[in-house]
Amino acid sequence: MNNLVDFSALIGTRLTVVNLIEDRDLSTDELCLTEAVLIFEERELVILTPLPETDEIEISINPPHDSNTFGNGSFCKLGSELVKAKFLNNEQSQWYRQFYGHKLQAVWVSENNQGYQDLITFAFGQLHPSFSLIAEGSVLKVFVHQQVRRRHISQDKLQTRQL
């Protein structure tokens, strides 16, 4: 699938709302989503859904829209269709709050060795990856990135080890 989506209009805009719909039928401790919606300050929606037939991610960007209840966690209007967004209210879902209010810096849509686009990575606030969504079957799995740091060794410990 060649899912070329232009994210250029969203670069530099702030993330304001994240709506996630969890697949609760799976018996796993992994966070498995059937849909993720990222809403930016210009009221643009990025909708991410898994395509079970190909294990890919369908990506769509919807332009600004009108809704009286926009951003309050209940409904958002897409064209003439009213979509209910279920929020996750457990600790596992709090991973995305650290990105609220941060500007989108970069987006990578990755294609695997078989030509399938099954991974999308977002960078908020800096050019380093912040989180990724990967399609596995009928769900999206979430991976939060953190930089690996060198362990600092004090000079005292270094000297005692060099005896």
N, C-alpha and C positions, 0 to 999 in steps of 0.2 A: 504494500500500500504506500502510495506517495502522498503523505498527509502534510503538505507544505502549508504551514500556517504562519502568517506574518505577525510577529510579536513586537515589531518596531514601534508601533503607536503606544504600547504599554511600558516600554523601557523608560524608567524615571518616574513612573506613577506609583503611588503608595497602595499597599495592600490594606484593605479596610475590613473585609469580611471573608471568612472561610466557611463554606457549608459542606458537610461531609455526610454521605449516607453509607452506613456500615452494613455489610452482609453479616447478619447475626446467625445465619443458618450454618455457617462453618464452625466446627468445633476445634478452634485453634486459639492460641494466645496472641497470634499475629493480628495486627489491625488490617482488616480486609475491607476495602471500599467498593461499592458499586457505582459511586459517582463522587467526584470532588468538584466543587465550584469555588473559584477564586474571584472575588469582586474587588475591583480597584477603584481609586478615588474618582475617576472619571465615569464611574458606574458601568464600566465594561465588565463583562462576565467571561471568564475562561472556564469552559465546561470540559471535564475530563471523564471519559467513561471507558471501561474495558470492552474490547470486541472479542468475545469468547471463540468465535470461529477461527481467528488468526492469532490470538494472544497479543493483540496490538492495543494501543491507546488511541481512541478517537478524541481529537482535539478540536474544539470549536470556540471561536471568540464571537460573542454577541455584542453589538454596539450598545451604547447607552440606551436606557429604557426608562419608562415612567412607572412608578408604583408607589402607592401611599405607604406601604409597609416596607419599603426598601431598607435593607440593612438592619432590621430589628430581629432577625432570626426566625421569621415565620414564613413569609412568602416573597417571591420576586416574580415579576411579570416578564415573560419572554414572548414577544409578539402578542398573539391573542391567547396564548396558553398560560395558565396560572400553575406554577410549579411549587409544590411544597418541599421545603428543604428541612430535613431532620438534622438537628444538631446532636452531636455526641456529647454527653455530659459526664463522662468519666475521666479519670486521670490520664488514660491513654490518649485521649483526644486533645490534650493541652499542648502537644508538641508544636502546633502551628502558632500559638499566641506570641511566641518570641519574634515572629516576623511581622506582626501587625504594625502598621504605620511606617514600615521600612519601604524604601523604593526598590522596585524591580530593577536589577542591574543587568541580568543576562538570563537567557533560556537556551537550553540545549535539548533538542529532540534527537534521540539516538536511534540508529538503525543497527540491528544485530547482523551477524555474519550470514544470515539467511535472507536478509532484506526486509525484515519486519521492524516497524517502529514501535518498540515495546517499552521505551524508557524516556521519561521527560525529567529534566533537572532544572530547578529554579535557583537563582541567586538573588538574595535580598540584602540590601545595605552594603554589600561589598561584591567583588567579582568572584569570590569563592562560592562553590556550590553550597546551598542551604539545605535543600531537601530534594528527593527524587521520588517519583511514582513509577512503579514497574508493573506491567500487565502480566498476570499469571492466571491463565484460564479466564474465569468470569469475574475476576476481582482485580483491584489495584492495591499493591502493597506499598507502604510508606517507608522511606529510609531517610533519616536525618543525618546530615554530614557534619563532621567536626574535624578540625585539623589535628593531625598527630604532632605532638610537641616533643622536643628533645627533653630528656630528663636532665635537670641541672644537678651536677655533682659539685659539692663544695670542695674547695682546695684542700681542706683538712682530710676529707675522705679520699681524695685523689692521692695525696701524699702517703697516707697509710697503706694504700693498696700498691704503691710502687716500692715497698720495702725490699 
